């Protein structure tokens, strides 16, 4: 049995739709730890250690090397991709949820390699 191109496109969008559904359910009152748990699932303990090492769990953190937010996303290398992946403007990098969503995207592609604190995982 073959599937139509429309069904295949919809199937590819399902993971992104799930992330947006989590965003709606997560709400603004959640702690960074809760948001990391919602996005990273079973890998949350590792992700929380990396985020704590990178920013001390501060969603507003900015480093001297131009890294931003909870997971210290670098604006030089990741700004356009952040906006494309999350559908959010760059200033939302300071929102713990969207920063975590983008960190999960990076992690899914590269593991913990993009982070200085990768060994905290």
N, C-alpha and C positions, 0 to 999 in steps of 0.2 A: 504494500500500500504506500502510495506517495502522498506527500503533503503539499499543499499549495504554497506558493511564495508568500502569500499574505500570512498564512499560519506560521511559517518559519520566522518571518519578521516579528510577529507578535511574541513568539516563544523567546526570541533573543531579547526582547524588551522586558520580559517578566522579572529578571533579577533587579533591574533598575526600578521597576514599579514597586517591587517589594521594599526596596530601600526608601522610596518616597512614602510608602504606607507606614513604615517604621517611623519616619520623620513625623508624620501626623500623630502617631500614637505616643511618640517619645515625649513631646511637649517641651516647653521651655523650662519647666520646673525640675527636670531631671538633672542629677549631678553628672559631671563628666564621666565618672565611673559607670553610672547607669547607661549613659549614651554609648560608651565604648562596649559595654556588655551587649546592648541591643544590636550594635552593628557587627562586632567581631564574633559574637557567639562563643563557641568553645575556645577560641584563641584570645578571648578577652583578658585573662590574667597576664599573658605575655604583652598584649597591647597596652594594658594599664601600666605595666612596669616601664615600657618604653616611653609612654606619655609622661609618666612621673619623672623619669630621668631627663627627658627633653625639656619639659616646661614646668615641672612641679605641679602638674595638673591645672595650670593657669591658661585658660582659653585666650587671654589677652596678651600673652607673652610675645615679645619681639626680641630677637637676638641681634647682636652686633653684625652678624653675617646675613641679615635680612631674612631670617626664618620667622614664621608667624604661627601663633596659636598653639593649641594643645599638642599637636604632633610636630610643630615647627616646620611647616611647609614653606619651602623656599620660593619667594616670589619670582626670582630670575628664571628659574627652571620650570616652575609648575603653575604659574598664574593662568595662562591660557587653558591649560589642561584642567585645572581646578574648575574654572568656569564652565568648560565643556562637559566634564563628567558630572558635576553637581547640578548644573543648570542655574547656579547662583552667581551673583557678582562677587568680585574679589573680596570686598569687605566682609563677606560672610565667612571668610577663613577664620575669623575670630569667634564664630559660633561653634561651640564644642561639637555639636552634632555634625555639621557640614565638614568641619575639619576632620572628624573621625571617618565620615563617609569617604572623603578623598584619601585619607591614610589607608583605609581598607582597600581602595582601588590600587594604590601604590603597592601595598603588601601583596595583593593577589598577583600582581605582575612581577615583583622583584623580591619578595620576601622582606626581611628586615634590613636589607642592604642600604636603602636610602637614608637610614638614620644613624647618626653618630652613636646613639645609645642602643644600637642593635644587639649588643651583648647583654643588655639588661633583660632581654626577652628570655 
